[in-house]
Amino acid sequence: MNGRLFDSLVTGSAGFVGSHLVEALLERGDRVLGVDSFDPYYSSAQKRRNLRRSLHNHRYRFVRGRIQGVNVARYVSKGAVIYHLAAQPGVRGSWGTKFDRYVQNNVLATQALLESAVRSGVRPKVVYASSSSIYGDQPTGPMPEEANPNPVSPYGMTKLAAEHLGRLYARAYGLPFVSTRLFTVYGPRQRPDMAFHRFFRAVRSGRPIEVFGDGRQLRDFTYVGDIVDGIVRAGASDSKHTVFNLGGNSPVPLTDAISYIREVTGRPVKITRRAPQTGDPRATWADNRRARSELKFRPRTPLLEGLRRQWAWQSGEAGGDLVG
């Protein structure tokens, strides 16, 4: 690749959503720099597989390292967009002695990235991958962006703190900053700790799936390809709004999703019930009217079809690559 400057920089580029985003940006012709620390939260082998397609593209360069050690000013061109997806994931793991990792990777790393973006002198736009976890428990119904944040986990609190940091840097330095709040993402390359990945893995091995609570909790499951489309649109938009919900606005009870898994796999599904987990909200439900109006965001993948694609990937038929 000629030159050192890039159109897009993606943090967390070897992860679940980040690797799909890199491929979408490369497909539209961007010069992309990917940054990932390969945090040991889950297997580095899966992350290497996630990168397999992109590494063969001459417009892609990958840097392994923590955000705090990457000098953004060296890499971004005028008009560039930084897609900040790197984070310490997981609601349940954010309690207790591991909380310092969430502060380091979600709050301090975001602050370091924003500082570096300011020092670049070209004011790149920062698109931050936030989470529906910032809403916590809300009154039943779709959650609009104006809802009062009420995180019920330390993870959700750190994601909200990073949003606040972005707004501070936008106000103080004129740095363009947009938060995209992602709702219950699933699909090929999903992290091993996430629900559908665990469920499919259990079904493949003939073990019961573990369901925390009564199974009637609502989740606005949103396919990864639709999420990526929304993130890209947020990066290209000149909307005055700085927060967008990216979700399908079509939540289903977990029990319904499990019945789809039975249909997709054609295998019996046994269930073991566990106590509800601290920090899990009762419902996630995106009011996506703003994203539909301002970004022309249109989630197109029905849950049943999305689960077919994830099962194809997870059962080895897709070779670890995105299906469809």
C-alpha positions in Angstrom: 0.0 0.0 0.0 1.4 3.4 -1.0 1.4 6.1 1.8 0.8 5.9 5.5 -2.7 7.5 5.7 -6.0 5.6 5.9 -9.6 6.5 5.2 -10.9 4.4 8.1 -9.4 3.1 11.3 -11.2 0.3 13.2 -10.4 -0.6 16.8 -11.3 -4.1 17.8 -10.9 -5.1 14.2 -10.3 -8.8 14.9 -13.5 -9.1 16.9 -17.0 -10.2 16.1 -18.5 -7.0 14.8 -15.2 -5.3 14.0 -14.0 -8.0 11.5 -17.3 -7.7 9.6 -17.0 -3.9 9.6 -13.5 -4.0 8.2 -14.7 -6.2 5.3 -17.6 -3.8 4.5 -15.3 -0.8 4.5 -12.8 -2.6 2.2 -15.6 -3.6 -0.1 -16.6 0.0 -0.6 -12.9 0.9 -1.4 -11.6 2.3 1.8 -8.0 2.1 2.9 -8.4 0.6 6.3 -6.2 0.3 9.4 -7.2 -2.3 11.9 -6.1 -2.3 15.5 -6.7 -5.1 18.0 -4.9 -6.1 21.2 -6.0 -9.8 21.0 -7.2 -9.5 24.6 -7.4 -13.1 26.0 -11.1 -12.7 26.9 -11.6 -15.5 24.3 -9.5 -17.5 21.9 -7.0 -15.7 19.7 -7.4 -18.5 17.2 -11.0 -17.3 16.5 -9.8 -13.7 16.1 -7.1 -14.8 13.6 -9.8 -16.7 11.6 -11.9 -13.5 11.7 -9.1 -11.6 10.0 -8.5 -14.2 7.3 -10.3 -12.4 4.5 -9.1 -8.9 5.2 -5.4 -9.8 5.5 -5.4 -10.7 1.8 -6.5 -7.2 0.8 -3.8 -4.8 -0.2 -5.8 -1.9 1.2 -5.8 -3.3 4.7 -3.1 -3.0 7.3 -3.3 -4.6 10.7 -1.6 -3.4 13.9 -1.6 -5.6 17.0 -1.6 -3.5 20.1 -3.5 -1.6 22.7 -5.2 1.6 21.8 -3.1 3.5 24.3 0.0 2.5 22.3 -1.3 3.5 18.8 -0.6 7.1 17.7 -3.7 7.8 15.6 -2.2 11.1 14.4 0.3 9.1 12.3 -2.4 7.2 10.3 -5.6 9.2 9.7 -6.1 11.3 6.6 -8.3 14.4 6.4 -11.9 13.3 6.3 -11.1 9.9 7.9 -13.5 8.1 10.2 -12.4 6.2 13.4 -14.7 3.3 14.2 -14.1 2.6 17.9 -15.3 -1.0 18.6 -12.6 -2.2 20.9 -13.9 -2.8 24.4 -13.9 -5.2 27.3 -17.2 -7.1 26.7 -19.5 -9.1 28.9 -22.1 -8.0 31.5 -21.6 -10.8 33.9 -17.9 -10.6 34.0 -17.9 -6.9 34.9 -18.6 -7.5 38.6 -16.0 -8.1 41.2 -12.2 -8.1 40.9 -12.2 -7.9 37.1 -13.8 -4.5 37.0 -10.4 -2.7 36.6 -10.1 -4.3 33.1 -13.4 -2.7 32.1 -12.2 0.7 33.3 -8.9 0.2 31.5 -10.3 -1.1 28.2 -13.6 0.8 28.0 -13.0 4.2 29.7 -9.2 4.9 29.7 -8.7 3.4 26.3 -11.5 5.6 24.8 -10.0 8.7 26.4 -6.6 7.9 25.0 -8.1 7.4 21.5 -9.9 10.7 21.7 -6.8 12.5 22.8 -4.9 11.0 19.9 -7.6 12.0 17.5 -7.5 15.6 18.7 -3.7 15.6 18.3 -4.0 14.4 14.7 -5.0 17.9 13.7 -7.4 16.6 11.0 -10.4 16.1 13.3 -11.4 12.6 12.2 -15.0 11.6 12.9 -15.2 9.1 15.8 -18.1 6.5 15.6 -18.3 4.7 18.9 -19.9 1.3 19.3 -21.9 1.7 22.5 -24.4 -0.7 23.9 -28.1 -1.1 24.8 -26.7 -2.0 28.2 -26.6 1.8 28.9 -30.4 1.8 29.2 -30.6 -1.0 31.8 -34.2 -1.6 32.9 -36.7 0.8 31.4 -40.5 0.8 31.2 -41.8 -1.8 28.9 -41.7 -0.7 25.3 -39.2 0.6 22.7 -36.2 2.5 24.2 -35.7 5.9 22.5 -32.3 7.6 22.5 -33.8 10.3 24.9 -34.5 7.6 27.6 -32.8 8.2 30.9 -29.7 5.9 31.0 -30.1 3.4 33.8 -27.3 0.8 33.5 -27.7 -2.2 35.8 -24.2 -3.6 35.4 -20.6 -2.2 35.7 -20.2 -3.0 32.0 -23.1 -0.8 31.0 -21.8 2.0 33.3 -18.4 2.0 31.5 -20.0 2.1 28.1 -22.0 5.1 29.2 -18.9 6.8 30.6 -17.2 6.4 27.2 -20.2 8.1 25.6 -19.9 11.0 28.0 -16.1 11.3 27.2 -16.9 11.5 23.5 -19.4 14.3 24.0 -16.9 16.2 26.2 -14.2 16.0 23.5 -16.8 17.1 20.9 -17.7 20.1 23.0 -14.2 21.1 24.0 -12.3 20.4 20.8 -14.9 20.2 18.0 -14.1 16.5 17.5 -17.1 14.9 15.6 -18.4 12.1 17.7 -21.3 9.7 17.2 -22.5 6.9 19.5 -24.2 3.9 18.0 -26.0 1.8 20.6 -26.0 -1.8 19.5 -28.8 -4.1 20.5 -28.1 -7.8 21.1 -25.9 -8.6 18.1 -25.7 -12.1 16.7 -24.5 -14.0 13.6 -21.3 -15.6 12.2 -18.2 -15.0 14.3 -20.2 -14.3 17.5 -18.1 -14.4 20.6 -18.1 -17.8 22.4 -19.6 -16.3 25.6 -22.7 -14.9 23.9 -26.0 -16.7 24.1 -26.6 -18.1 20.7 -23.0 -19.3 20.4 -23.3 -21.1 23.7 -26.7 -22.5 22.7 -25.5 -23.8 19.3 -22.4 -25.3 20.9 -24.5 -27.2 23.5 -26.9 -28.5 20.8 -24.0 -29.7 18.7 -22.6 -31.7 21.6 -26.0 -33.0 22.8 -25.8 -31.1 26.1 -28.7 -29.0 27.6 -28.5 -25.2 27.0 -28.4 -23.0 30.1 -31.2 -20.4 30.4 -30.9 -17.8 33.1 -34.3 -16.9 34.5 -37.7 -17.9 33.2 -36.8 -17.5 29.5 -39.5 -14.8 28.9 -37.0 -11.9 28.9 -37.3 -9.9 25.7 -34.2 -9.4 23.4 -34.0 -7.3 20.3 -31.8 -9.7 18.4 -30.1 -7.8 15.5 -28.1 -9.5 12.8 -24.4 -8.5 12.5 -24.7 -7.5 8.8 -27.5 -5.1 9.6 -25.5 -3.7 12.6 -22.5 -3.1 10.3 -24.6 -1.4 7.7 -25.9 1.0 10.4 -22.4 1.7 11.7 -21.1 2.6 8.2 -24.1 4.8 7.6 -23.4 6.6 10.9 -19.9 7.2 9.7 -21.1 8.7 6.5 -24.0 10.8 7.8 -23.9 14.5 8.4 -27.0 14.4 10.7 -27.0 16.7 13.7 -27.9 13.9 16.0 -25.0 12.2 17.9 -26.7 9.1 19.3 -28.4 6.3 17.3 -30.0 3.1 18.3 -29.1 0.3 16.0 -31.6 -2.5 16.5 -34.4 -4.3 14.8 -37.3 -2.9 16.9 -38.7 -6.5 16.9 -37.9 -8.1 20.2 -38.8 -11.7 20.9 -38.9 -13.7 24.1 -35.9 -15.9 24.6 -38.1 -19.0 24.5 -39.2 -18.1 20.9 -35.5 -17.8 19.9 -34.8 -21.2 21.4 -37.7 -22.7 19.3 -36.0 -21.2 16.2 -32.8 -22.9 17.2 -34.6 -26.2 17.4 -36.0 -25.6 13.8 -32.6 -24.5 12.4 -30.6 -27.3 13.8 -33.2 -30.1 13.4 -32.0 -31.4 16.8 -33.7 -31.8 20.1 -33.0 -28.9 22.5 -32.8 -29.7 26.2 -32.9 -26.8 28.7 -31.4 -26.4 32.2 -32.7 -23.4 34.1 -30.5 -21.3 36.2 -31.1 -18.3 38.5 -31.4 -14.9 36.9 -28.0 -13.2 36.5 -27.2 -9.9 38.2 -26.9 -7.2 35.6 -29.1 -8.7 33.0 -31.9 -6.4 32.0 -35.4 -7.8 31.6 -35.7 -6.4 28.1 -33.8 -4.8 25.2 -36.0 -3.1 22.6 -34.7 -0.5 20.2 -36.7 2.4 19.2 -34.9 2.8 15.8 -37.0 5.6 14.3 -34.2 8.1 14.4 -31.8 5.7 12.6 -34.4 4.9 10.1 -35.1 8.5 9.4 -31.6 10.0 9.6 -29.4 7.1 8.4 -31.9 5.2 6.2 -31.1 2.3 8.4 -33.2 -0.8 7.5 -32.6 -4.0 9.4 -33.4 -6.7 6.8 -32.5 -10.1 8.3 -35.3 -12.0 10.0 -34.2 -13.8 13.2 -34.8 -17.3 11.7 -32.6 -16.5 8.6 -29.9 -15.0 10.7 -29.8 -18.0 13.0 -29.5 -20.3 9.9 -26.4 -18.3 8.9 -24.9 -18.5 12.4 -25.5 -22.2 12.6 -23.9 -22.7 9.2 -20.8 -20.9 10.4 -20.7 -22.5 13.8 -21.2 -26.0 12.5 -18.3 -25.6 10.1 -20.2 -25.3 6.8 -19.1 -21.7 6.3 -15.5 -22.2 7.1 -15.5 -19.4 9.6 -16.5 -16.8 7.0 -19.6 -14.6 6.7 -22.5 -16.3 5.0 -24.8 -14.3 2.8 
